[in-house]
Amino acid sequence: MSDHARIGDPMQRRNIRVTSTVLAMMALIAGAVNIAAQQPLETETARLPFARAMLIGTTLEYQSSPQGSEIAFPFAFEYGLTRRLAVLVEPVFYTGINPAGKRGARGPGDLEATVQFLAREERGWAPAIALSAEVKIPTARNRLIGTGKADFTPYVIASKRFGASGRFDAHANVGYSFLGQPAGVTVQNTLNLALALETHLTPRWDLLGEVLSTTAATAGEGGGENSTTSPEIAGAEQVGMLGARYLMRPGLWLSFGVTYDNTRAVLFRPGLTFELPF
């Protein structure tokens, strides 16, 4: 056996160290980003992307209810400014609303911009805590799609792993929306609550579920949408979702969710999320 083939050779040891380091980094990235691939959840999580990493998500949303049908193509761009600070921009390039028996609307939706700050990392039994502030910018040109007014929502996010090897990941949100006041419509601020659970079945498959509750934005009673204004101005809402997420390869996920709410609306959300490291 030659000197270059011996396990104790410095070059051989260096190659082993380099290979081990690369494999460890790949495993770390794949595992950590899997936590941040949030679709199809609406519940926010305290699992922020890595610094200088960007998550890009796109979804097809189709909803059917006794009040009519809707279709939308929202996008999400989330960028990790630092380990503790991230920004999220969510434009809706197309929305189609078809109220039953009434004239519908087509066009872009509103844009949402969010800043998230990881206030405390998870330690022991204490969950990770993040603070967030979301601004809705009224980019929708049709009043059936958007209210034409800006909204502001601060909220608190808690995330906690539990179970063997962190198999389960739970998330809770509490938020309060300050709603803009459209002309001729009485609108009140809303309290928003959300609870979600992720089950990591295998390194590639996740099952997800969530429940969301929002108090009424309208001053009147009932849970339906205002027939003459944007669907955002609605009565009290209770929503449940079941979904799944599949890791096709490191940094690329497919997702699907089915949502049902108290107005008997069913929403289907197939989605795609991928990561761009910077």
Secondary structure as GFF3:
##gff-version 3
##sequence-region A 1 278
A	DSSP	three_ten_helix	3	5	.	.	.	ID=ss1
A	DSSP	alpha_helix	10	36	.	.	.	ID=ss2
A	DSSP	beta_strand	53	59	.	.	.	ID=ss3
A	DSSP	beta_strand	61	65	.	.	.	ID=ss4
A	DSSP	beta_strand	68	80	.	.	.	ID=ss5
A	DSSP	beta_strand	85	90	.	.	.	ID=ss6
A	DSSP	beta_strand	92	99	.	.	.	ID=ss7
A	DSSP	beta_strand	105	107	.	.	.	ID=ss8
A	DSSP	beta_strand	111	120	.	.	.	ID=ss9
A	DSSP	beta_strand	128	137	.	.	.	ID=ss10
A	DSSP	beta_strand	151	162	.	.	.	ID=ss11
A	DSSP	three_ten_helix	164	166	.	.	.	ID=ss12
A	DSSP	beta_strand	168	177	.	.	.	ID=ss13
A	DSSP	beta_strand	190	200	.	.	.	ID=ss14
A	DSSP	beta_strand	205	214	.	.	.	ID=ss15
A	DSSP	beta_strand	237	249	.	.	.	ID=ss16
A	DSSP	beta_strand	252	261	.	.	.	ID=ss17
A	DSSP	beta_strand	266	277	.	.	.	ID=ss18
###
